[in-house]
Amino acid sequence: MKLFCMVLGVFILSGCAIDANKYRNKAPGFQFESFFQGNLCAKGLVKSRNGQINRKFAADIVAFSSEDKVRLEEVFLFDDGERQNRDWIFDRTPEGWLGTAGDVVGVANGEVFGDSLNLNYELKISVDNTEYIVAMDDWLTLVDSSTLMGSTEISKWGVNLGRIDIVIQKEAMIQSDINNVRTCIEDRVL
């Protein structure tokens, strides 16, 4: 019976997988290096596997781009007062984009499908002073030239742990110094 439940669980989980090819011809086409330039503001929710909202957050993102490299300096503020920083470096490859950050295990693999970016990576997280490594499956979709919406499935050993929903918007060009950004995190959280 236990084996039957495990096999059934795998079929249920795989039945929920996103078919990336359905995104391939969607317009407008997403240009990773063009969207991530200048100042961006993000807002989002962290949900449990049953959809309950556990946390809310806002983030300031300062992005620097060239044709083959994108750098993101992210500052997150959560509704419980926690503040996190993540600095990404992405490099273009023939297959898409490879990214690294301090709390990312190994390399994040990104591929653009029409109007969407799929990014897969493992992330170190801390829960109650214990560190875990979880799998992240990000889907970011271009809504218009200044807005991305996304969902990230969080899992461990193939088991769904939760989800992050996020909206990322371009801000008017202002000083691109992370220490002097007029923080949307103070303006927009909660």
C-alpha positions as CSV (number, residue, x, y, z in Angstrom):
1,M,0.0,0.0,0.0
2,K,2.8,2.4,0.9
3,L,4.5,1.8,-2.5
4,F,1.1,2.4,-4.3
5,C,0.7,5.8,-2.5
6,M,4.3,6.8,-3.5
7,V,3.7,5.9,-7.1
8,L,0.4,7.7,-7.1
9,G,2.0,10.7,-5.6
10,V,4.7,10.8,-8.4
11,F,1.9,10.7,-11.0
12,I,-0.1,13.4,-9.4
13,L,3.0,15.6,-9.0
14,S,4.2,15.0,-12.6
15,G,0.7,15.7,-13.9
16,C,1.0,19.3,-12.5
17,A,4.3,20.0,-14.4
18,I,4.3,23.0,-16.7
19,D,4.6,22.3,-20.4
20,A,7.3,24.8,-21.4
21,N,6.6,24.3,-25.1
22,K,3.2,26.0,-24.7
23,Y,5.1,29.2,-23.9
24,R,7.6,29.1,-26.8
25,N,5.6,31.4,-29.2
26,K,3.9,33.7,-26.7
27,A,4.4,37.4,-27.2
28,P,5.8,39.8,-26.2
29,G,9.1,37.9,-26.2
30,F,10.9,38.1,-22.9
31,Q,14.4,39.6,-23.1
32,F,16.1,38.8,-19.8
33,E,18.9,41.3,-20.2
34,S,16.6,44.1,-21.3
35,F,14.0,43.7,-18.6
36,F,16.5,43.6,-15.8
37,Q,18.1,47.0,-16.1
38,G,17.9,49.8,-13.5
39,N,15.6,49.8,-10.5
40,L,12.8,47.3,-10.0
41,C,10.4,46.8,-7.1
42,A,8.9,43.4,-6.2
43,K,6.1,42.3,-3.9
44,G,5.1,38.8,-3.1
45,L,3.6,36.1,-0.9
46,V,5.1,32.9,0.6
47,K,2.5,30.2,0.8
48,S,2.4,26.8,2.4
49,R,1.7,23.7,0.3
50,N,-2.1,24.1,1.1
51,G,-2.1,27.7,-0.1
52,Q,-2.1,29.4,3.3
53,I,-0.1,32.7,3.3
54,N,2.8,32.4,5.7
55,R,4.7,35.6,4.8
56,K,4.5,38.8,2.7
57,F,7.5,40.6,1.3
58,A,8.7,43.5,-0.7
59,A,12.1,43.8,-2.4
60,D,14.2,46.5,-4.0
61,I,16.2,45.2,-7.0
62,V,19.0,47.1,-8.7
63,A,19.9,45.5,-12.0
64,F,23.0,46.0,-14.2
65,S,23.0,44.4,-17.7
66,S,25.1,43.9,-20.7
67,E,24.5,41.7,-23.7
68,D,25.9,38.6,-22.0
69,K,25.7,39.3,-18.2
70,V,23.1,40.4,-15.8
71,R,23.7,41.4,-12.1
72,L,20.9,41.7,-9.6
73,E,21.3,43.2,-6.2
74,E,18.2,42.3,-4.2
75,V,17.1,43.4,-0.7
76,F,14.0,41.7,0.7
77,L,12.0,42.8,3.7
78,F,9.4,40.4,5.1
79,D,6.4,41.3,7.2
80,D,7.9,39.6,10.2
81,G,10.8,42.1,10.0
82,E,13.4,39.7,8.5
83,R,15.7,41.3,5.9
84,Q,17.6,39.3,3.3
85,N,20.1,40.2,0.6
86,R,20.8,38.2,-2.5
87,D,23.2,39.2,-5.2
88,W,22.9,37.3,-8.5
89,I,25.3,37.1,-11.4
90,F,23.8,35.6,-14.6
91,D,25.8,34.7,-17.7
92,R,24.3,34.0,-21.1
93,T,25.0,30.6,-22.6
94,P,23.8,29.1,-25.9
95,E,21.0,27.3,-23.9
96,G,19.9,30.3,-21.9
97,W,21.3,31.8,-18.6
98,L,23.3,30.4,-15.8
99,G,23.2,32.2,-12.4
100,T,25.0,32.1,-9.1
101,A,24.3,33.7,-5.7
102,G,25.6,33.3,-2.2
103,D,22.7,31.1,-1.0
104,V,22.2,29.2,-4.2
105,V,23.8,25.7,-4.2
106,G,25.6,25.2,-7.5
107,V,24.3,27.0,-10.5
108,A,20.8,28.2,-11.4
109,N,19.7,27.2,-15.0
110,G,17.5,29.6,-16.8
111,E,15.7,29.2,-20.2
112,V,13.5,31.6,-22.0
113,F,10.3,30.3,-23.6
114,G,8.5,33.1,-25.5
115,D,7.2,35.5,-22.9
116,S,8.5,33.5,-19.9
117,L,11.6,32.6,-18.1
118,N,12.0,29.2,-16.3
119,L,14.7,29.2,-13.6
120,N,15.6,26.0,-11.7
121,Y,18.1,26.0,-8.8
122,E,18.7,24.8,-5.2
123,L,18.5,27.3,-2.4
124,K,19.8,27.2,1.2
125,I,17.1,28.3,3.6
126,S,17.1,28.6,7.4
127,V,14.0,27.5,9.4
128,D,14.1,27.6,13.2
129,N,18.0,27.9,13.1
130,T,18.3,24.8,10.9
131,E,19.6,25.0,7.4
132,Y,17.8,23.1,4.5
133,I,18.5,22.9,0.8
134,V,15.3,23.1,-1.3
135,A,14.6,22.9,-5.0
136,M,13.2,26.1,-6.6
137,D,11.3,26.0,-9.9
138,D,10.6,29.7,-11.0
139,W,8.3,30.7,-13.8
140,L,8.4,34.4,-14.6
141,T,6.0,35.7,-17.3
142,L,6.1,39.1,-19.0
143,V,2.8,40.8,-18.6
144,D,3.8,44.1,-20.3
145,S,7.1,45.9,-20.9
146,S,7.4,46.9,-17.2
147,T,5.8,44.0,-15.3
148,L,6.7,40.4,-14.6
149,M,4.5,38.0,-12.7
150,G,5.9,34.8,-11.3
151,S,5.3,31.6,-9.3
152,T,8.0,29.5,-7.7
153,E,7.3,25.9,-6.6
154,I,9.4,25.0,-3.6
155,S,10.1,21.3,-3.1
156,K,12.3,18.8,-1.3
157,W,12.9,15.2,-2.6
158,G,10.0,15.9,-5.1
159,V,7.6,16.8,-2.3
160,N,5.8,20.2,-2.6
161,L,6.6,22.4,0.4
162,G,5.1,25.6,-0.8
163,R,5.0,28.4,-3.3
164,I,6.1,32.0,-3.8
165,D,4.0,34.3,-5.9
166,I,5.7,37.5,-7.0
167,V,5.2,40.7,-9.1
168,I,8.2,42.6,-10.3
169,Q,7.9,46.1,-11.8
170,K,10.4,48.4,-13.3
171,E,10.7,51.7,-11.5
172,A,11.7,55.1,-13.0
173,M,15.4,55.3,-13.5
174,I,17.0,56.7,-10.4
175,Q,20.4,56.4,-8.8
176,S,21.6,52.8,-9.2
177,D,23.5,52.5,-6.0
178,I,22.0,49.9,-3.6
179,N,23.0,52.0,-0.6
180,N,21.0,55.0,-1.8
181,V,17.9,53.4,-3.5
182,R,14.7,55.1,-2.3
183,T,13.5,51.8,-1.0
184,C,10.2,50.5,-2.2
185,I,10.5,48.0,0.7
186,E,9.8,50.6,3.3
187,D,7.0,52.2,1.1
188,R,5.2,49.0,0.1
189,V,5.4,46.3,2.6
190,L,2.3,45.2,4.3
